[in-house]
Amino acid sequence: MSGLTPFISAMSAVIWKDLRAEWRSREVISAMLVFALLVILIFNFALDLQPNVRAGISSGVLWVTLAFAGTLGLNRSMAVEKDRGCLDGLLLAPVDRAAIYLGKAFANLLFMLLVALIVLPVYGILYNTNLLIPGLLVVILLGSEGYVAVGTLLSSMAVQARTRDILLPILLFPVAVPVVVSAVKATGGYLAGLGWEEIQPWFTLLVVYDVIFTSVAFMVFDSVVEE
Amino acid sequence: MLQKPKLLTVLDVAAIASFLAATGLVFFYAPLERVMGAVQKVFYFHVASGWVGMLSFAVAAVVGVIYLIRKDLKWDSVGVAAVEIGIAFTLINVVTGAIWARPIWNTWWTWDPRLTTATIMELVYFAYLMLRSGIEEPERRARFGAVYAIIGFLSVPLTFFSIRLFRTIHPVVIGSNDPGAMGAFDMTPRMTQVFLFSLLAFTIVYFDLLWHRIRLGKLAERVESLRLKLQA
């Protein structure tokens, strides 16, 4: 396992770089947060979220909010690298490119979880429901992981195309459907207080797609960034 | 001038003949379904085009893997060809389904998981074409296309298993059936024969179209390089 240590140190260097840049500018997180809150408020008008109607669609509203905010973060995270030629610098570094991918994906995951961590209680207060259920938090973690795993790969393709910003949602949404659908169903199950045997199939599907997306993206990232 | 291969002409004839034969069998050999009547005959081409769509997207994914290993642009032209044909056949699948659903389910479209996931699958491959149109450099276009064809195909199994995971009203004719499905039926031996033959016919038509589309891609490349030569 001698090859593992430089891999992990390269990966954590990328994560550290992203976190530090974000800590100094606070651009991405604040944009994601404001956007997420706006989406929730707009949903309130659009869907007329009455208490009796709300219980059924909370999980859908929550995941649409997270997915939209996530797209914003993913786009930004790669656009920043592309803009000043930072990506070329990263690629020139004599490290495994999979480590760069995992580092970027992990940083994106942290941003998305941070947004979720703020959005969940706010949503709970605004609509008077309790969203801080342990099982639900695990679903949020797994759902965000799958979404970010495939999103980081696709955003690194999108920034290299002519239509960059508008391309990522078009590429990402249809592909991420299995993750989003199973996350919505599992979240809805927890919110409705269903038993584990009702939630378990969706939970399993979510885990399966997390594993598939992460490992495939890990394998093909090299051919996305090669010059 | 690129000569048309003899084998391709043979395949053309086989495709046209088997397609005509399948149409004839559907109309004159297959028995009328007792409850649904003539509209049930859509089933033969509906499933066959759905099969070809899935097959085509699978071909695109496999060819994508081969391209990423070999880096030969010839595999990329196979990939585009497969995706384009897959889109066309999936569209036929959805439209024939709507024609059947109008009298049986009393609506053209319903937000059933099976229908929705099939349409999302179609959108994945529209996104594939948009991704390609956004990149000029052929080598990078091929690489991204290959990656997206692989990633996109990962979500296809959901379409396939959705009829088993979700409670759906779409019938499963082959294998076990959900009691909640509407418009299900058991196939008689004659129906099975016609069904299998139309699957075969559509598969032959598919490979014929695929070959033509690959040739078209090659010819377009030649035209492009000749034009560049003239300008120089």
Interface residues (C-beta under 8 A of the other chain):
Chain A: V150 L153 L154 M157 A158 Q160 A161 R162 T163 L167 I170 L171 P174 V175 V177 P178 V181 P201 L205 Y209 I212 F213 V216 A217 V220 S223 V224 E226
Chain B: L68 T117 I120 M121 L123 V124 A127 M130 L131 G134 I135 E136 R140 R143 F144 A146 V147 Y148 I150 I151 G152 L154 S155 L158 L165
